[in-house]
Amino acid sequence: MPLLSISMSESANKRRAIKKYGLSFLGFLNTNKIHFLILIAIISYVILAPIIYAHYFVQAGKPIKVEANLPNVTDEIIFSFDSNGSAIFDGQKLHQLNGWAFIPQVRSQSKFNQYLVLNSGSRTYFFSIESVARSDLRDFYLAQGQDEHLTGFNVLISGDNIRSGVYNIGFLFQNTTENREYYSVSNRYLVRTPNLTYVQIGLKPEINASGKLIPGYEDSFQDGLGIKVLKVLPTPTTIIQSYVDGLSQVSINGEQYNRLVGWAFVKGEIDQTRFERIIVMKSLQDVYYFPAISFERPDVQVAFARLDLDLRFSGFETYMLEETLPPGKYEIGIIFRDKTRDVTYYSKTTSSITWSSDQIDLHRK
């Protein structure tokens, strides 16, 4: 048979096969259309539900748009925080801050637009201040000719509308008549993690464990990448007491992470804030390090009350991207590095993980 005839015959057979299988696939889609629609709906819900909830259902505690670039920090606004903590408002769990703030030597504070500011360095959120009359301040400030009725504030903050990070808490006052702005900052930081929102007093909480993280990590807990900290692990010690509570998979902004949670502290150290903590994943071939994020663990404080240590923020969590670790078995350890002197402690936990191509398992000894 001529080669041309063979070629034409093969082409016809291919066309018939494509048509046949194409029709079969379309028939399969037709038969299972409802299943595909349900699957698409479930995937869309998982991806979009948190965004829709935060933007359309969370009403109180939302940041607002303010046409302002933060001016240089001054101490012209004086303020005081009376309380902060969780609050339930219209069924929503919010963070609430109460206190007072005003600019001295200005008789009427009503000429100012007042905002509470959360600033991480790369992101800024503004929140409306609800003015509250403070009768307890009246006698003192009336004697100085101050309009004390607008000095109190109440602010609600929805964590669902804030990206994870550490934010300094400050105040912005805009003088609407003189086109002037005043910005003062406090020694308080709002810490937002994927699961918690809390306020910490004092120095800015350390979330950059190595000082060598990729740019932008200090503003996002969900980097999930390993870091290089030490060339050689120190000799393990028993001075660190720790426990791994669990390992779970979480989806944040479309990325899949493995979240490791537990608690740890250095025995005999009253000031645990001196230390930065790093989670260690050690296999037979290599060692990987991940920054540990501190969070409040009142249960640990109660359990070890006899030690007379401040263990309120002894909780830790870290996030690991799926592609960060090669498949294998890893011992879980933790490093405590003293920020005030050249001291590093390393301890193994009683847990390990097995990392395979399709799943990750936590094991305890």
C-alpha positions in Angstrom: 0.0 0.0 0.0 1.3 3.5 -0.8 2.7 5.4 2.1 0.3 8.3 1.4 -2.7 6.0 1.8 -1.3 4.6 5.1 -0.8 8.2 6.4 -4.4 9.2 5.4 -5.8 6.1 7.0 -3.9 6.7 10.3 -5.1 10.3 10.4 -8.7 9.2 9.9 -8.4 6.7 12.7 -7.0 9.3 15.0 -9.8 11.7 14.2 -12.4 9.0 14.9 -10.6 8.1 18.2 -10.5 11.7 19.3 -14.2 12.2 18.5 -15.1 8.9 20.2 -13.3 9.7 23.4 -14.3 13.4 23.3 -18.0 12.4 23.2 -17.4 9.8 25.9 -15.8 12.5 28.1 -18.6 14.9 27.4 -21.1 12.2 28.3 -19.3 11.5 31.5 -19.4 15.3 32.3 -23.1 15.4 31.6 -23.8 12.4 33.8 -21.7 13.7 36.7 -22.4 17.4 36.2 -24.1 17.8 39.6 -21.0 16.2 41.3 -18.7 18.6 39.6 -20.8 21.6 40.5 -20.9 20.5 44.1 -17.1 20.1 44.1 -16.6 23.5 42.6 -18.9 25.0 45.1 -17.1 23.4 48.1 -13.7 24.6 46.8 -15.0 28.1 46.2 -16.5 28.2 49.7 -13.3 27.1 51.4 -11.3 29.8 49.5 -13.7 32.7 49.7 -15.6 32.1 53.0 -13.0 33.8 55.3 -12.7 36.8 52.9 -16.4 37.2 52.5 -16.9 36.9 56.3 -14.3 39.5 57.2 -15.4 42.0 54.6 -19.2 41.7 54.7 -20.3 40.1 57.9 -17.8 41.6 60.4 -19.2 45.1 61.0 -17.7 46.3 64.2 -13.9 46.7 64.7 -13.1 47.2 61.0 -10.2 49.5 60.1 -11.2 52.6 58.2 -9.6 54.5 55.3 -7.9 57.7 56.4 -6.2 60.1 54.0 -3.0 60.6 55.9 0.7 59.8 55.8 1.9 59.3 59.4 4.0 62.3 60.4 7.1 62.1 62.6 6.5 60.8 66.0 6.1 63.4 68.8 5.1 63.3 72.5 2.4 65.9 72.1 -0.4 63.5 72.7 -0.6 62.2 76.2 -2.5 59.0 76.9 -3.1 56.1 79.2 -4.5 52.6 78.7 -6.9 51.4 81.3 -7.7 48.0 80.0 -7.5 45.7 77.0 -9.0 42.3 76.3 -11.5 40.3 74.3 -15.1 41.5 73.9 -18.2 40.0 72.3 -20.1 42.6 70.3 -23.1 41.6 68.2 -21.9 38.0 68.4 -18.4 38.9 67.1 -15.3 38.3 69.1 -13.3 41.5 69.1 -10.3 43.1 70.9 -11.2 46.1 73.0 -8.9 48.9 74.2 -10.0 51.5 76.7 -8.2 54.6 78.2 -7.8 58.3 77.6 -5.8 60.5 75.2 -5.7 64.2 74.4 -3.3 67.1 73.6 -2.6 69.3 76.6 -3.0 73.0 76.4 -5.9 72.7 73.9 -9.1 73.6 75.6 -11.5 71.7 73.2 -10.5 68.4 71.8 -13.5 68.4 69.5 -11.4 70.2 66.8 -9.4 67.0 66.3 -10.2 63.9 64.3 -8.8 61.2 66.5 -7.7 57.7 65.4 -6.0 54.7 67.0 -3.2 53.6 64.8 -1.7 50.1 64.3 1.6 50.3 62.4 4.0 47.5 61.5 6.3 49.6 59.4 5.0 48.3 56.1 1.3 48.2 56.9 -0.9 50.7 58.8 -4.4 50.4 60.1 -6.6 53.2 61.4 -9.5 52.7 63.8 -12.2 55.1 64.8 -12.1 56.3 68.4 -15.4 56.4 70.3 -15.1 59.3 72.7 -16.1 58.6 76.3 -16.8 61.2 79.0 -14.4 60.6 81.9 -15.9 62.0 85.1 -12.9 60.7 87.1 -10.7 63.1 85.3 -13.0 66.1 85.5 -11.8 67.8 88.7 -8.2 67.6 87.8 -8.4 69.0 84.2 -11.2 71.5 84.9 -8.7 73.3 87.2 -6.3 73.5 84.2 -9.0 74.8 81.8 -9.1 71.5 79.9 -12.2 70.1 78.1 -12.0 66.8 79.9 -15.3 65.4 78.5 -13.7 64.1 75.3 -10.5 62.5 76.7 -11.8 59.0 77.2 -11.6 56.5 74.3 -13.0 53.1 73.5 -11.8 51.1 70.4 -12.9 47.8 69.0 -10.6 45.9 66.7 -11.5 42.9 64.6 -8.6 40.5 64.1 -10.3 39.1 61.0 -9.5 42.3 59.2 -5.8 42.5 60.2 -3.0 40.5 58.6 -0.7 38.6 60.9 2.2 40.6 62.3 3.3 42.9 65.2 1.8 46.4 65.3 2.8 49.3 67.4 -0.2 51.0 69.0 -0.3 54.8 68.6 -2.7 57.8 68.2 -3.2 60.2 65.3 -4.9 63.5 65.9 -5.8 65.6 62.9 -6.5 69.3 63.5 -9.3 70.0 61.0 -9.0 73.8 61.3 -5.2 74.3 61.1 -4.3 71.3 58.8 -1.9 69.9 61.3 -1.4 66.3 62.4 0.1 64.9 65.6 1.2 61.2 66.0 2.4 59.6 69.2 3.2 56.0 69.9 2.9 53.8 73.0 5.1 51.0 74.3 2.3 48.5 73.5 2.1 46.2 70.5 -0.8 44.3 69.1 0.2 40.9 68.0 -1.9 39.2 65.4 -1.3 35.5 64.7 -3.6 33.3 62.6 -5.4 32.2 65.7 -4.9 34.9 68.4 -4.9 38.7 68.9 -3.3 40.1 72.0 -1.5 43.1 73.3 2.1 42.9 74.7 3.7 45.7 76.7 7.4 46.7 76.6 9.9 46.1 73.8 8.6 45.0 70.4 8.1 41.2 70.4 10.8 39.3 68.5 9.5 37.3 65.6 12.7 37.5 63.5 14.5 34.6 65.1 17.7 34.7 63.2 18.1 38.3 61.9 18.7 36.7 58.5 15.1 36.1 57.3 14.0 37.2 53.9 12.8 40.8 53.6 9.2 41.2 54.7 9.2 38.3 57.0 9.0 40.5 60.1 5.5 41.6 58.9 4.1 38.1 58.2 4.1 35.0 60.3 3.1 32.8 57.3 6.4 32.8 55.5 6.9 29.1 56.3 10.4 28.9 55.0 13.4 27.4 56.8 16.2 29.7 58.0 19.9 29.1 58.6 20.8 29.9 62.1 23.7 27.8 63.4 26.4 25.8 61.6 26.5 23.2 64.3 23.8 22.4 66.9 24.9 22.9 70.5 25.1 19.9 72.8 21.6 19.0 73.9 20.7 20.1 77.5 17.8 19.4 79.8 17.5 23.0 81.0 14.6 23.5 78.6 11.2 22.1 79.5 8.9 21.7 76.5 6.0 19.8 75.0 4.6 19.6 71.5 0.8 19.8 71.6 0.0 19.0 68.0 0.5 19.3 64.3 -2.1 20.4 61.9 -2.6 21.6 58.3 -3.9 25.1 57.8 -4.7 27.1 54.7 -3.7 30.8 54.8 -4.2 33.1 51.8 -4.3 30.1 49.5 -1.1 28.5 50.8 -1.0 25.2 52.7 1.1 25.2 55.9 1.9 22.7 58.6 1.4 24.3 61.9 3.3 23.0 64.9 2.1 24.1 68.4 3.4 23.6 71.9 5.0 25.3 74.9 8.6 25.6 76.2 10.6 27.6 78.8 14.1 27.7 80.3 14.1 26.3 83.9 15.2 28.7 86.6 15.0 31.8 84.4 12.6 34.4 85.8 12.8 36.6 82.7 11.8 34.4 79.8 11.5 37.4 77.4 15.3 37.5 77.2 15.2 34.5 74.9 14.3 34.1 71.2 13.1 30.7 70.3 13.7 28.6 67.2 12.2 25.3 66.3 14.7 22.6 65.0 13.9 19.9 62.6 16.8 17.4 62.5 17.1 14.4 60.2 20.0 12.1 59.6 21.0 14.3 56.6 20.4 17.9 57.6 19.0 20.4 60.1 16.3 22.9 59.4 15.3 25.9 61.6 12.0 27.7 61.8 11.2 30.9 63.8 8.9 30.3 66.8 6.0 32.7 67.5 5.2 33.2 71.1 1.6 33.4 72.4 -0.1 33.3 75.7 -0.5 30.0 77.7 -2.2 30.7 81.0 -2.6 27.0 81.5 1.2 26.5 81.6 1.5 29.4 84.0 -0.9 27.7 86.4 0.6 24.2 86.0 4.1 25.5 86.9 3.1 28.1 89.4 5.3 26.5 92.1 8.4 27.5 90.0 7.6 31.2 90.5 8.5 32.1 86.8 6.7 34.3 84.3 5.5 31.7 81.9 2.5 33.6 80.4 3.9 33.6 76.9 5.5 30.2 76.9 3.3 29.0 74.0 4.9 28.6 70.6 3.8 28.0 67.1 5.6 27.7 63.8 4.5 27.3 60.2 6.2 25.2 57.6 5.5 25.1 53.9 5.0 21.7 52.4 7.9 22.0 50.0 10.3 23.2 52.7 11.4 19.8 54.1 12.5 16.8 52.0 10.6 13.6 52.8 12.0 11.8 55.8 12.0 11.5 59.6 12.8 14.5 61.8 13.5 14.9 65.5 11.8 18.1 66.9 14.0 20.3 69.0 14.0 23.8 70.3 16.7 26.5 70.7 16.6 29.3 73.2 19.1 32.2 72.4 19.8 34.8 75.1 19.4 38.2 73.5 21.5 39.9 76.2 24.5 37.7 76.1 26.2 35.0 74.0 24.3 32.0 75.4 22.4 29.4 73.4 20.5 26.4 74.8 19.3 23.5 72.7 17.0 20.7 73.8 15.3 17.8 72.0 11.6 17.3 72.6 9.9 13.9 73.0 8.3 14.3 69.6 9.3 13.7 66.0 7.6 13.9 62.6 7.6 11.7 59.5 7.3 13.7 56.4 6.3 11.9 53.2 5.2 13.2 49.8 1.5 13.1 50.6 1.2 13.4 54.4 2.9 14.4 57.7 2.6 12.5 61.0 3.5 13.5 64.5 5.0 10.8 66.9 5.7 10.9 70.6 8.1 8.8 72.5 
